[in-house]
Amino acid sequence: MSVENHTAETPAGERELPLVLLLPPLFPHFHVALTHKFRFLKPWESPLPREEFLAAHACAVRALLCSGPTPVDAELLACLPRLELVVASSAGVNHIDVAACRRRGIAITNAGNAFTDDVADYAVALLIDVLHKISASDRYVRRGLWPIKGDHPLGRKLGGKRVGVIGLGSIGSAVARRLEAFGCTILYHSRRKKPSVSHQFFSNVTDLAAESDVLVTTCTLTAETHHIIDREVMLALGKDGIIINVGRGALVDEKELVRCLMEGEIGGAGLDVFENEPVVPQELLHMDNVVLTHHQAVFTPESFHGLLEVVMGNLEAFFSNRPLPTPVSE
C-alpha cells in the first residue's frame, strides 16, 4: 500500500489530530500519552527509504519531535520545507543544527527544567562518592579484603571545598545551591557574568580551575565548549582536584583526562557521560579514584513525568499558536 493510500484511508477522527514527525521511537509511556493528542509519522515503520518517506510527507510536516540524541542536521531539515518547530526531549541541543534552524526561522524547544533537580542531585552524589571513596570501599568489602588488609584508605570531606561550576544555568545553579548547603564555596564560569549571582565569576576556565578543588561541568556542548576542560585546565586544577561531568562527554578531553589520572596530575573524577558512548576508555575501568555511570543522571520516573509534560506543552502551544513553554533562545 502506498503512503498516499494509507493516508487517505486514515479515519477522519485521526486525521484531525495535529501531525508530528517522530524521530526515533518514543518510550512506550510517552507514546501512549501523546497519541491521544497527536498523530505521529513514523519513518521506521514505512517500507520506503527514509528520504522517500519524508518526501511524501514534506508538505504536511510542521513539527518534529526528536526523542533522544538523533541528529537533526541540515540534510534532514532540507527534506522538510514546511517545518516550523523542533521539539527536543533533552536539555542539550548539540545534536540539532541550531544555526540552520535559525536561518529557516524554525523554533527549537528543549526539556527545560524537567531534569534539573535529578541531574543536580546526581552531580553532588558523584562528588561525594569520589571524595569518600564509597564505590571503591564497596568493592573492597565485597572482595573480602577488609578482614585481610584492614581498613580501606581514608576519603576526604566535602565541606569547605571550592567548587568551580562550568555553566551556571538551571542545572549549574541547582548544583551550586546544594553544595552551598554542604559548606562549599562556589565559583563559576559562564558565557557572561550573571549580575544576580554573588559567586565569584571567572571568564577563563583555566583561572577557575586554579582556584578550585573541584570542577563540575553542566554547560551545553557547543563548538566553543568542546573540550572546555583540556590538559591545561586539568593541570591548573592540580593533583588533588576532582572533575565531575554530568553535561556531555565531549566537554572534557577524555584522552587527556585518562592521561592526567594515570600520571597523578589530578585526584579523581565522577563521570556520567563520555565522548563516544557507550564506549568507555578501558583505563578508567581499573581506577578506584573514578566513579563511572552510564549516562543515567536524568533517568528517574519523576523526571520522565516532567519531560512528558514539557513535550506535550510545547506541542500543544505550537498547534494552538501560543508561546512555547521552553524555547531555546541561544
C-alpha positions as CSV (number, residue, x, y, z in Angstrom):
1,M,0.0,0.0,0.0
2,S,1.4,3.4,-0.9
3,V,1.9,6.2,1.6
4,E,-0.7,8.2,-0.1
5,N,-3.3,5.5,0.0
6,H,-2.5,4.8,3.7
7,T,-3.0,8.5,4.5
8,A,-6.3,8.5,2.5
9,E,-7.6,5.6,4.4
10,T,-6.8,7.0,7.8
11,P,-10.0,7.5,9.8
12,A,-11.3,11.1,9.7
13,G,-11.1,11.5,13.5
14,E,-7.4,10.5,13.5
15,R,-6.7,13.0,10.6
16,E,-7.9,15.8,12.8
17,L,-5.1,15.3,15.3
18,P,-2.1,17.5,14.7
19,L,0.6,15.8,12.7
20,V,4.1,15.4,14.2
21,L,7.1,13.7,12.6
22,L,8.7,11.4,15.2
23,L,12.4,10.6,15.3
24,P,13.1,7.9,16.7
25,P,10.5,5.8,18.6
26,L,9.2,7.2,21.9
27,F,9.3,5.5,25.2
28,P,6.1,3.4,25.5
29,H,4.7,5.5,28.3
30,F,5.2,8.7,26.3
31,H,3.7,7.1,23.2
32,V,0.5,6.1,25.0
33,A,0.1,9.6,26.5
34,L,0.8,11.6,23.4
35,T,-1.1,9.6,20.7
36,H,-4.3,10.8,22.3
37,K,-3.4,14.3,21.2
38,F,-1.1,13.9,18.2
39,R,-0.8,11.8,15.1
40,F,2.8,10.6,14.6
41,L,4.6,9.9,11.4
42,K,7.0,7.0,12.0
43,P,9.6,6.6,9.2
44,W,10.9,3.4,10.7
45,E,7.6,1.7,10.1
46,S,7.4,2.5,6.5
47,P,8.8,0.2,3.7
48,L,10.1,3.3,2.0
49,P,13.6,4.6,2.5
50,R,13.6,7.5,4.9
51,E,14.2,10.1,2.2
52,E,11.3,8.9,0.1
53,F,9.0,8.7,3.2
54,L,10.0,12.3,4.2
55,A,9.4,13.5,0.6
56,A,5.9,12.0,0.6
57,H,5.0,14.0,3.7
58,A,7.2,17.0,3.2
59,C,4.3,19.4,2.7
60,A,2.4,18.2,5.8
61,V,5.1,18.3,8.4
62,R,5.2,21.4,10.5
63,A,6.5,19.9,13.8
64,L,9.2,17.3,14.6
65,L,9.7,15.6,17.9
66,C,13.3,14.5,18.4
67,S,13.4,11.8,21.0
68,G,17.0,11.3,22.3
69,P,20.2,12.3,20.5
70,T,19.1,11.6,17.0
71,P,20.7,14.2,14.7
72,V,18.6,16.9,13.2
73,D,21.0,18.1,10.6
74,A,20.9,20.3,7.5
75,E,20.3,17.3,5.3
76,L,17.2,16.3,7.3
77,L,15.9,19.9,7.5
78,A,16.3,20.2,3.7
79,C,13.7,17.4,3.4
80,L,11.2,19.3,5.4
81,P,10.5,22.7,3.7
82,R,7.4,23.5,5.9
83,L,9.0,22.6,9.2
84,E,8.4,25.3,11.9
85,L,9.2,23.5,15.1
86,V,11.8,21.0,16.5
87,V,10.9,19.7,20.0
88,A,13.9,18.1,21.7
89,S,13.4,15.7,24.6
90,S,16.8,16.6,26.0
91,A,18.2,19.7,27.8
92,G,21.1,19.9,25.4
93,V,20.6,20.6,21.7
94,N,24.1,19.8,20.4
95,H,22.5,17.1,18.1
96,I,20.4,19.8,16.3
97,D,21.8,22.1,13.7
98,V,20.7,25.2,15.5
99,A,22.2,27.6,13.0
100,A,20.3,26.0,10.1
101,C,17.1,26.2,12.1
102,R,17.7,29.8,12.9
103,R,18.2,30.6,9.2
104,R,14.9,28.9,8.4
105,G,13.0,30.5,11.2
106,I,12.4,27.1,12.8
107,A,11.8,27.3,16.5
108,I,13.5,24.8,18.9
109,T,12.4,23.7,22.3
110,N,14.2,21.6,24.9
111,A,13.4,19.8,28.1
112,G,13.6,23.0,30.1
113,N,13.9,22.3,33.8
114,A,12.5,18.8,33.7
115,F,15.9,17.2,34.5
116,T,17.3,20.0,36.7
117,D,16.8,18.5,40.2
118,D,17.8,15.0,39.3
119,V,21.0,16.0,37.5
120,A,22.0,18.3,40.2
121,D,21.4,15.6,42.9
122,Y,23.4,13.2,40.7
123,A,26.4,15.6,40.4
124,V,26.6,16.0,44.1
125,A,26.3,12.2,44.6
126,L,29.1,11.6,42.2
127,L,31.3,14.1,44.0
128,I,30.5,12.6,47.5
129,D,31.3,9.2,46.1
130,V,34.6,10.2,44.7
131,L,35.7,12.1,47.8
132,H,34.6,9.5,50.3
133,K,35.6,6.5,48.1
134,I,32.1,5.0,48.6
135,S,32.1,2.8,45.4
136,A,35.7,1.9,45.9
137,S,35.1,0.9,49.5
138,D,32.0,-1.1,48.5
139,R,34.2,-3.1,46.1
140,Y,36.8,-3.5,48.8
141,V,34.3,-5.0,51.2
142,R,32.6,-7.3,48.6
143,R,36.0,-8.7,47.6
144,G,36.6,-9.8,51.2
145,L,39.6,-7.5,51.6
146,W,38.5,-5.8,54.8
147,P,39.5,-8.6,57.3
148,I,42.6,-9.4,55.2
149,K,44.1,-6.0,54.5
150,G,42.3,-3.9,57.2
151,D,40.6,-0.5,56.7
152,H,40.2,1.0,53.2
153,P,42.2,4.2,52.6
154,L,40.5,7.3,54.0
155,G,38.3,9.6,52.0
156,R,38.1,13.4,52.1
157,K,35.3,15.7,53.4
158,L,33.1,17.8,51.1
159,G,32.6,20.8,53.4
160,G,34.9,23.6,52.7
161,K,35.8,22.6,49.1
162,R,36.0,25.3,46.5
163,V,33.8,24.1,43.6
164,G,34.0,25.6,40.2
165,V,30.8,25.2,38.2
166,I,31.1,25.5,34.5
167,G,27.8,26.6,33.2
168,L,25.6,28.4,35.7
169,G,22.3,27.7,34.1
170,S,19.4,26.0,35.7
171,I,21.3,22.8,36.5
172,G,24.6,24.5,37.4
173,S,22.6,26.8,39.8
174,A,20.9,23.9,41.4
175,V,24.3,22.2,41.9
176,A,25.6,25.4,43.5
177,R,22.7,25.6,45.9
178,R,23.1,22.0,47.0
179,L,26.9,22.4,47.5
180,E,26.5,25.6,49.4
181,A,24.4,23.7,51.9
182,F,27.4,21.4,52.5
183,G,29.6,24.4,53.2
184,C,31.3,24.7,49.9
185,T,32.5,27.9,48.2
186,I,31.1,28.3,44.7
187,L,33.0,29.8,41.8
188,Y,31.7,29.8,38.3
189,H,32.3,30.3,34.6
190,S,29.6,31.1,32.1
191,R,29.3,32.8,28.7
192,R,28.8,36.0,30.7
193,K,28.8,37.2,34.2
194,K,25.4,37.0,36.0
195,P,24.6,40.2,37.8
196,S,22.2,38.5,40.1
197,V,24.7,36.0,41.3
198,S,27.1,36.6,44.2
199,H,29.5,33.8,43.4
200,Q,32.9,34.8,42.0
201,F,32.9,34.8,38.2
202,F,35.9,33.7,36.0
203,S,35.9,34.5,32.4
204,N,38.7,32.0,31.9
205,V,38.3,28.3,32.7
206,T,42.0,27.8,33.5
207,D,41.9,30.5,36.0
208,L,38.7,29.0,37.5
209,A,40.5,25.6,37.8
210,A,43.5,27.2,39.5
211,E,41.2,28.5,42.3
212,S,39.1,25.3,42.6
213,D,39.3,22.0,44.3
214,V,36.5,20.6,42.1
215,L,35.2,21.3,38.6
216,V,31.6,20.4,37.8
217,T,30.6,20.7,34.1
218,T,26.9,21.4,33.4
219,C,27.1,23.6,30.4
220,T,25.8,23.0,26.9
221,L,28.0,21.3,24.4
222,T,28.8,23.7,21.5
223,A,31.8,24.3,19.3
224,E,33.0,26.8,21.9
225,T,32.7,24.4,24.9
226,H,34.1,21.3,23.1
227,H,37.0,20.1,25.3
228,I,36.5,23.1,27.6
229,I,38.3,21.1,30.2
230,D,41.6,20.3,28.4
231,R,45.0,19.3,29.7
232,E,45.9,22.9,30.7
233,V,42.7,23.2,32.8
234,M,43.4,19.8,34.4
235,L,47.0,20.8,35.3
236,A,45.7,24.1,36.8
237,L,43.2,22.1,38.9
238,G,46.0,20.1,40.4
239,K,46.9,16.7,41.7
240,D,44.1,16.7,44.3
241,G,41.5,18.1,42.0
242,I,38.3,16.3,41.0
243,I,36.3,16.6,37.8
244,I,32.6,15.9,37.8
245,N,30.9,15.7,34.4
246,V,27.1,15.4,34.1
247,G,26.9,17.6,30.9
248,R,28.2,16.0,27.7
249,G,31.2,13.7,27.3
250,A,33.0,16.0,24.9
251,L,33.1,18.9,27.3
252,V,36.2,17.0,28.7
253,D,39.2,16.0,26.6
254,E,38.8,12.3,27.5
255,K,42.3,11.2,26.3
256,E,43.9,13.9,28.4
257,L,41.7,13.0,31.3
258,V,42.9,9.4,31.2
259,R,46.5,10.5,30.9
260,C,46.2,13.0,33.8
261,L,44.5,10.4,36.0
262,M,47.2,7.8,35.2
263,E,50.0,10.2,35.9
264,G,48.5,11.5,39.1
265,E,48.1,15.0,37.7
266,I,44.5,15.2,39.1
267,G,42.9,13.4,42.0
268,G,39.8,11.8,40.6
269,A,36.7,12.0,38.5
270,G,33.0,11.3,38.6
271,L,31.7,10.7,35.0
272,D,28.1,10.1,33.9
273,V,28.9,11.0,30.2
274,F,31.6,10.0,27.7
275,E,32.9,11.2,24.4
276,N,32.0,8.0,22.4
277,E,29.1,6.5,24.3
278,P,28.6,3.7,25.1
279,V,32.4,3.2,24.7
280,V,34.3,4.0,27.9
281,P,38.1,4.1,28.0
282,Q,39.4,0.8,29.4
283,E,41.9,2.5,31.6
284,L,39.1,4.2,33.6
285,L,37.6,0.8,34.5
286,H,40.5,-0.1,36.7
287,M,40.8,3.2,38.7
288,D,39.5,3.4,42.2
289,N,39.5,7.2,42.2
290,V,37.0,7.3,39.3
291,V,33.2,6.7,39.5
292,L,31.5,5.7,36.3
293,T,27.8,5.6,35.4
294,H,26.1,5.1,32.1
295,H,24.5,8.5,31.3
296,Q,21.7,7.9,33.7
297,A,21.6,11.1,35.8
298,V,18.2,12.1,34.2
299,F,16.6,8.7,34.4
300,T,14.0,8.8,37.2
301,P,10.2,8.3,36.9
302,E,9.8,11.9,38.2
303,S,12.0,13.4,35.6
304,F,10.3,11.4,32.8
305,H,6.9,12.6,34.0
306,G,8.2,16.2,34.0
307,L,9.6,15.7,30.5
308,L,6.3,14.4,29.2
309,E,4.6,17.5,30.4
310,V,7.1,19.7,28.8
311,V,7.0,17.9,25.4
312,M,3.2,17.9,25.4
313,G,3.1,21.5,26.5
314,N,5.4,22.6,23.7
315,L,3.4,20.7,21.0
316,E,0.1,21.9,22.3
317,A,1.3,25.5,22.4
318,F,2.6,25.4,18.9
319,F,-0.6,24.0,17.4
320,S,-2.6,26.5,19.4
321,N,-0.5,29.5,18.4
322,R,0.5,30.1,22.0
323,P,4.0,31.0,23.3
324,L,6.3,27.9,23.6
325,P,7.0,27.0,27.2
326,T,10.7,26.1,26.8
327,P,12.1,27.8,23.7
328,V,15.9,27.6,23.1
329,S,16.9,31.2,22.7
330,E,20.6,30.9,22.0
